[in-house]
Amino acid sequence: MRIRAGFIPLVDAAALVAAADRGFASEEGITLDLVREVSWSNMRDRLNFGHFDAAHLLAPMVIAGTLGIDSPPVPLSAAIVLGQNGNSIVLAEDVHAALQAHAGGGDLADPALSGVALRRLLAARRAAGGEPLHFGMTFPFSNHNYLLRYWMAAAGVDPDEDVRLVVTPPPYMVDGLRSGRLHGFCAGSPWPALAVEEGAGRILHLGTDIIAVLPEKVLALRTDWAAQNPEATTALTRALIRAATWCSMPQNRVDLAQMLAAPGRLDVPAEIVLRALEGRLRVDGSGRLRENARYLTIGPPASRPDPDGALWMYAQMARWKQLALSGRDEETVRGCFSPRLHDAAVASMSGADAGDGVGAFMGPRFDPNDLGGYLAELTAQSAVMHKS
């Protein structure tokens, strides 16, 4: 079977690239054609109109697309989380220096302190008649947008009045910073690292400084396509779970970095990709490193869709007036990020029933709402086996 999938040149496309280039897809009987895209709006439209069967997609876009916010409603399903976390907030060198001057000698690594320094800097610019700072983010329905807003609002900065948030495709972020059209941005790897390497800016915060655990990209399928192609859906999800597991192994990072760095994929230096995979980022021109093991997580257990993470993103949409809260929509959001497709693929790999989120090779089905009953069944089973 042939499946056409779009991807944006980002490190968290790793499982898709590995599935195609390392052979995990072909082993599942899939010819996986990857098409490199530039913008998330293009990705959404090509998935919606059937140009793509599957897409590397911003997690909040699955919610927005299904609910029909800013585009015709097309129900989408997240088959697997391709990457958890992985973003950074970057400032132009001169803006970072100005922020430090308003930090009162404090450490800008603290997002609470840096937010207050930003508020003071913006007030000083207004008093001097200066224009608001422009921050790039990749799409209105993106964690880049929500991370920037969360950080700013916590310090009393109104992201709709005090700054300008500008939609910018990820590959153009560094150019925007270098040209002065952007004063900062929030994006995923490799673009923050490239801004540092090229002397255009420095990393102020990792996304994990703002929110510790956040589903960032998913493999999105049109829900009707998944229903009409159940075998292809299971095979593709299975291939991606296997690929993501391979990507998560430290001994494979060098090979993965070289694979991702290739022309036609990310087309950037492999060393930059490797540092992102290791959670070791250069934050400024001096070569100073910032390390965080959670910076970007690919593979199990992070690859299993989590409705709770989806509801956090849905809450941010409501907070910033992109939608109004609705009990019916909450259930729809849970459905978008149901682990059903993921668990069906896991079960087909192991023969175990993973529909309970555990997938034990034998024994009673785990029921998180009746732990006493579950333990009683286990005890009874053990007693029977002991007598046999």
C-alpha positions as CSV (number, residue, x, y, z in Angstrom):
1,M,0.0,0.0,0.0
2,R,1.2,3.5,-0.8
3,I,0.7,6.3,1.8
4,R,1.5,9.9,1.2
5,A,2.4,12.0,4.3
6,G,3.4,15.6,4.7
7,F,6.1,16.8,7.1
8,I,7.6,20.1,8.2
9,P,11.5,20.2,8.5
10,L,11.7,19.8,12.3
11,V,13.5,17.3,14.5
12,D,10.2,16.0,15.8
13,A,9.5,14.5,12.4
14,A,12.1,11.9,13.3
15,A,9.7,8.9,13.5
16,L,8.2,9.7,10.1
17,V,11.6,10.0,8.5
18,A,12.9,6.9,10.2
19,A,9.8,4.9,9.2
20,A,10.4,5.9,5.5
21,D,14.2,5.9,5.4
22,R,15.1,3.1,7.8
23,G,12.6,0.6,6.4
24,F,10.0,0.4,9.3
25,A,7.2,1.3,6.9
26,S,8.3,-1.1,4.1
27,E,8.5,-3.9,6.6
28,E,4.8,-3.3,7.3
29,G,4.0,-3.4,3.6
30,I,3.8,0.4,3.2
31,T,5.5,2.6,0.6
32,L,5.7,5.8,2.6
33,D,6.1,8.9,0.4
34,L,7.2,11.9,2.5
35,V,6.5,15.4,1.1
36,R,8.3,18.3,2.7
37,E,6.0,21.3,3.4
38,V,6.9,24.8,4.6
39,S,3.8,26.1,6.4
40,W,1.2,24.5,8.8
41,S,-1.7,26.1,6.9
42,N,-0.5,24.3,3.7
43,M,-0.2,21.1,5.7
44,R,-3.7,21.4,7.1
45,D,-5.3,22.2,3.7
46,R,-3.5,19.4,1.9
47,L,-4.6,16.9,4.6
48,N,-8.2,18.1,4.6
49,F,-8.5,18.0,0.8
50,G,-7.0,14.6,0.5
51,H,-3.6,15.5,-1.0
52,F,-2.1,13.8,2.0
53,D,-3.3,10.6,3.7
54,A,-1.4,11.5,6.9
55,A,0.4,14.5,8.3
56,H,3.0,15.6,10.8
57,L,0.8,18.2,12.5
58,L,0.8,20.6,15.5
59,A,-1.2,18.9,18.2
60,P,-3.6,21.8,18.7
61,M,-4.4,21.8,15.0
62,V,-6.1,18.4,15.4
63,I,-8.5,20.1,17.8
64,A,-9.0,23.2,15.7
65,G,-9.5,21.2,12.5
66,T,-12.0,18.9,14.1
67,L,-14.0,21.7,15.6
68,G,-13.9,23.7,12.5
69,I,-12.1,26.8,13.9
70,D,-10.7,29.0,11.2
71,S,-11.3,26.3,8.5
72,P,-14.1,24.0,7.4
73,P,-14.6,21.2,10.0
74,V,-12.7,18.0,9.2
75,P,-12.7,15.4,12.0
76,L,-9.1,14.4,12.7
77,S,-7.5,11.7,14.9
78,A,-4.1,11.7,16.5
79,A,-2.8,8.2,15.8
80,I,0.5,8.7,17.7
81,V,2.4,11.5,19.4
82,L,5.5,12.1,17.3
83,G,7.2,14.4,19.8
84,Q,6.6,15.7,23.3
85,N,8.0,19.2,24.1
86,G,10.9,20.3,21.9
87,N,10.4,24.1,21.7
88,S,12.5,27.1,22.7
89,I,11.9,30.9,23.1
90,V,14.6,32.8,21.3
91,L,15.5,36.5,21.5
92,A,17.5,38.7,19.2
93,E,20.9,39.6,20.8
94,D,20.0,43.3,21.3
95,V,16.6,42.4,22.8
96,H,18.2,39.9,25.2
97,A,20.7,42.6,26.3
98,A,17.8,45.0,26.9
99,L,15.9,42.4,28.8
100,Q,19.0,41.7,31.0
101,A,19.2,45.4,31.8
102,H,15.7,45.3,33.1
103,A,16.2,42.2,35.2
104,G,17.6,43.9,38.2
105,G,20.6,41.7,38.2
106,G,18.5,38.5,38.4
107,D,18.9,35.3,36.4
108,L,16.9,35.4,33.2
109,A,16.8,31.6,33.3
110,D,13.8,32.0,35.7
111,P,10.7,32.5,33.5
112,A,9.0,34.5,36.3
113,L,11.9,36.9,36.5
114,S,12.3,37.2,32.7
115,G,8.6,37.9,32.3
116,V,8.8,40.8,34.7
117,A,11.9,42.1,32.9
118,L,9.9,41.9,29.6
119,R,7.1,43.9,31.2
120,R,9.5,46.6,32.3
121,L,11.2,46.6,28.9
122,L,7.9,47.0,27.0
123,A,6.9,49.9,29.4
124,A,10.2,51.6,28.7
125,R,9.8,51.2,24.9
126,R,6.3,52.7,25.1
127,A,7.5,55.6,27.1
128,A,10.2,56.3,24.5
129,G,7.7,56.0,21.7
130,G,9.1,52.8,20.4
131,E,7.1,50.1,18.5
132,P,6.0,46.9,20.2
133,L,8.2,43.9,20.1
134,H,7.3,41.3,17.4
135,F,7.5,37.6,18.3
136,G,7.2,34.9,15.8
137,M,5.1,31.8,16.4
138,T,4.3,29.1,13.9
139,F,0.5,29.1,13.9
140,P,-2.4,30.5,16.0
141,F,-3.3,27.0,17.0
142,S,0.1,26.0,18.2
143,N,1.9,25.4,21.5
144,H,4.4,28.0,20.4
145,N,1.6,30.6,20.6
146,Y,0.3,29.2,23.9
147,L,3.8,29.0,25.5
148,L,4.6,32.6,24.6
149,R,1.2,33.7,25.9
150,Y,1.4,31.7,29.1
151,W,4.9,33.1,29.9
152,M,3.9,36.7,29.1
153,A,0.5,36.7,30.9
154,A,2.0,35.3,34.1
155,A,4.1,38.5,34.3
156,G,1.2,40.8,33.5
157,V,2.0,41.3,29.9
158,D,-1.0,41.3,27.6
159,P,0.1,39.3,24.5
160,D,-2.8,40.9,22.4
161,E,-2.0,44.5,23.3
162,D,1.6,44.8,24.5
163,V,3.4,42.8,21.8
164,R,2.7,41.6,18.3
165,L,2.5,37.8,17.8
166,V,3.3,37.1,14.1
167,V,2.6,33.8,12.3
168,T,5.9,32.7,10.7
169,P,6.7,29.4,9.1
170,P,9.5,27.6,11.0
171,P,12.1,27.7,8.3
172,Y,11.8,31.5,8.1
173,M,12.2,32.2,11.8
174,V,16.0,32.8,11.7
175,D,15.7,35.1,8.6
176,G,13.0,37.1,10.4
177,L,15.3,37.5,13.4
178,R,18.3,38.4,11.3
179,S,16.4,41.0,9.3
180,G,14.9,42.7,12.4
181,R,11.3,41.9,11.4
182,L,11.2,39.6,14.4
183,H,12.6,40.5,17.9
184,G,12.1,36.9,19.1
185,F,10.3,33.7,18.4
186,C,9.1,30.4,19.7
187,A,9.8,27.3,17.6
188,G,10.9,23.7,17.6
189,S,14.4,22.4,16.7
190,P,16.5,22.9,14.7
191,W,15.5,26.6,14.2
192,P,16.4,28.0,17.7
193,A,19.8,26.3,17.5
194,L,20.4,27.7,14.0
195,A,19.6,31.2,15.3
196,V,22.3,30.7,17.9
197,E,24.8,29.2,15.4
198,E,24.4,32.1,13.0
199,G,24.7,34.8,15.7
200,A,21.1,36.0,15.1
201,G,19.9,35.4,18.6
202,R,20.1,33.4,21.8
203,I,17.8,30.9,23.6
204,L,16.1,32.5,26.5
205,H,13.9,29.6,27.6
206,L,13.3,26.0,26.7
207,G,9.6,25.2,26.3
208,T,9.9,22.9,29.4
209,D,10.7,25.9,31.5
210,I,7.1,27.1,30.9
211,I,5.2,23.8,30.7
212,A,7.0,20.6,31.7
213,V,5.0,18.0,29.6
214,L,3.2,18.9,26.4
215,P,2.3,16.9,23.3
216,E,3.9,18.9,20.5
217,K,3.4,17.1,17.2
218,V,1.2,14.2,16.2
219,L,0.6,11.9,13.2
220,A,-2.8,13.2,12.1
221,L,-5.3,11.2,10.0
222,R,-8.6,12.2,8.7
223,T,-11.0,10.2,10.8
224,D,-13.0,9.1,7.8
225,W,-9.8,7.9,6.0
226,A,-8.8,5.9,9.1
227,A,-12.3,4.3,9.2
228,Q,-12.2,3.4,5.5
229,N,-8.6,2.1,5.7
230,P,-8.3,0.2,8.9
231,E,-5.5,-2.1,7.8
232,A,-3.5,0.8,6.4
233,T,-4.1,2.8,9.6
234,T,-2.9,0.0,11.9
235,A,0.1,-0.8,9.7
236,L,1.2,2.9,9.5
237,T,0.7,3.4,13.3
238,R,2.6,0.2,14.0
239,A,5.5,1.3,11.7
240,L,5.6,4.7,13.5
241,I,5.6,3.1,17.0
242,R,8.5,0.9,15.9
243,A,10.3,3.8,14.3
244,A,9.7,6.1,17.4
245,T,11.1,3.3,19.7
246,W,14.2,3.1,17.5
247,C,14.6,6.9,17.6
248,S,14.4,6.9,21.4
249,M,17.4,4.6,21.8
250,P,20.6,6.6,22.6
251,Q,22.8,4.3,20.6
252,N,20.8,5.3,17.4
253,R,21.1,9.1,17.8
254,V,24.1,9.6,15.6
255,D,22.5,7.6,12.7
256,L,19.2,9.4,13.3
257,A,20.8,12.8,13.3
258,Q,22.5,12.1,10.0
259,M,19.3,10.8,8.5
260,L,17.4,13.9,9.5
261,A,20.1,16.3,8.4
262,A,20.1,15.0,4.8
263,P,18.9,17.2,1.9
264,G,15.2,16.7,1.3
265,R,14.7,16.2,5.0
266,L,15.8,19.0,7.3
267,D,19.0,19.9,5.3
268,V,20.9,21.3,8.3
269,P,24.1,20.3,10.1
270,A,23.8,16.9,11.7
271,E,25.6,18.2,14.9
272,I,22.7,20.6,15.6
273,V,20.2,17.8,15.2
274,L,22.2,15.5,17.5
275,R,22.3,18.1,20.2
276,A,18.5,18.5,20.1
277,L,18.1,14.7,20.3
278,E,20.4,14.7,23.3
279,G,18.7,17.6,25.0
280,R,21.9,19.7,24.9
281,L,21.5,23.1,23.3
282,R,23.9,25.9,22.9
283,V,22.1,29.0,24.2
284,D,24.4,31.7,23.0
285,G,27.5,32.5,20.9
286,S,29.9,31.6,23.8
287,G,29.0,27.9,23.4
288,R,27.3,27.7,26.8
289,L,25.1,24.6,27.0
290,R,21.7,24.1,28.5
291,E,20.8,20.5,29.2
292,N,17.4,19.0,29.9
293,A,16.5,15.4,29.4
294,R,12.9,16.3,28.8
295,Y,13.7,18.9,26.1
296,L,12.4,16.7,23.3
297,T,10.9,13.2,24.0
298,I,10.3,10.8,21.1
299,G,9.0,7.3,21.6
300,P,7.1,5.3,24.3
301,P,5.5,6.1,26.6
302,A,5.2,9.7,25.3
303,S,4.1,8.4,21.9
304,R,0.7,7.3,23.3
305,P,-2.0,10.1,22.8
306,D,-3.2,11.5,26.0
307,P,-6.7,13.2,26.2
308,D,-5.6,15.2,29.3
309,G,-2.9,17.0,27.3
310,A,-5.4,17.7,24.6
311,L,-7.7,19.3,27.1
312,W,-5.0,21.6,28.4
313,M,-4.5,22.9,24.8
314,Y,-8.3,23.2,24.5
315,A,-8.4,25.3,27.7
316,Q,-5.7,27.6,26.2
317,M,-7.9,28.1,23.1
318,A,-10.7,29.1,25.4
319,R,-8.4,31.4,27.5
320,W,-7.3,33.3,24.4
321,K,-10.9,33.5,23.0
322,Q,-10.3,31.2,20.0
323,L,-13.4,29.3,21.1
324,A,-15.9,29.0,23.9
325,L,-15.9,26.1,26.3
326,S,-18.5,23.4,25.6
327,G,-19.2,20.1,27.3
328,R,-19.9,18.5,23.9
329,D,-16.7,19.9,22.4
330,E,-14.7,18.6,25.4
331,E,-15.9,15.1,24.5
332,T,-14.9,15.7,20.9
333,V,-11.5,16.8,22.0
334,R,-11.1,13.6,24.1
335,G,-12.0,11.6,21.0
336,C,-9.4,13.3,18.8
337,F,-6.7,12.2,21.2
338,S,-8.1,8.9,22.1
339,P,-5.3,6.3,22.3
340,R,-7.6,3.8,20.5
341,L,-5.6,3.7,17.2
342,H,-2.3,3.6,19.0
343,D,-3.4,0.8,21.3
344,A,-4.9,-1.3,18.5
345,A,-1.5,-1.1,16.7
346,V,0.3,-2.1,19.9
347,A,-2.1,-5.0,20.4
348,S,-1.5,-6.2,16.8
349,M,2.3,-6.2,17.5
350,S,2.3,-8.0,20.8
351,G,-0.9,-10.0,20.7
352,A,-1.8,-8.4,24.0
353,D,-4.9,-6.3,24.7
354,A,-3.5,-2.8,25.2
355,G,-7.0,-1.3,25.2
356,D,-6.8,-0.9,29.0
357,G,-3.6,1.2,28.6
358,V,-1.5,-1.6,30.1
359,G,-1.6,-4.6,27.8
360,A,-0.5,-7.3,30.2
361,F,0.2,-10.6,28.4
362,M,-2.4,-12.4,30.6
363,G,-4.7,-11.7,33.5
364,P,-7.7,-9.5,34.1
365,R,-8.3,-6.3,32.3
366,F,-7.0,-3.3,34.3
367,D,-9.8,-1.1,35.5
368,P,-8.5,2.3,37.0
369,N,-11.9,2.9,38.4
370,D,-12.0,-0.3,40.4
371,L,-8.6,-1.0,41.8
372,G,-9.9,-3.2,44.5
373,G,-11.8,-5.4,42.1
374,Y,-8.8,-5.6,39.8
375,L,-6.5,-6.7,42.7
376,A,-9.1,-9.3,43.8
377,E,-9.2,-10.8,40.3
378,L,-5.4,-11.0,40.3
379,T,-5.3,-12.7,43.7
380,A,-7.9,-15.2,42.5
381,Q,-6.0,-15.9,39.3
382,S,-2.8,-16.5,41.2
383,A,-4.5,-18.8,43.6
384,V,-5.9,-20.9,40.7
385,M,-2.5,-21.0,39.0
386,H,-0.8,-22.0,42.3
387,K,-3.1,-25.0,42.6
388,S,-2.7,-26.2,39.0
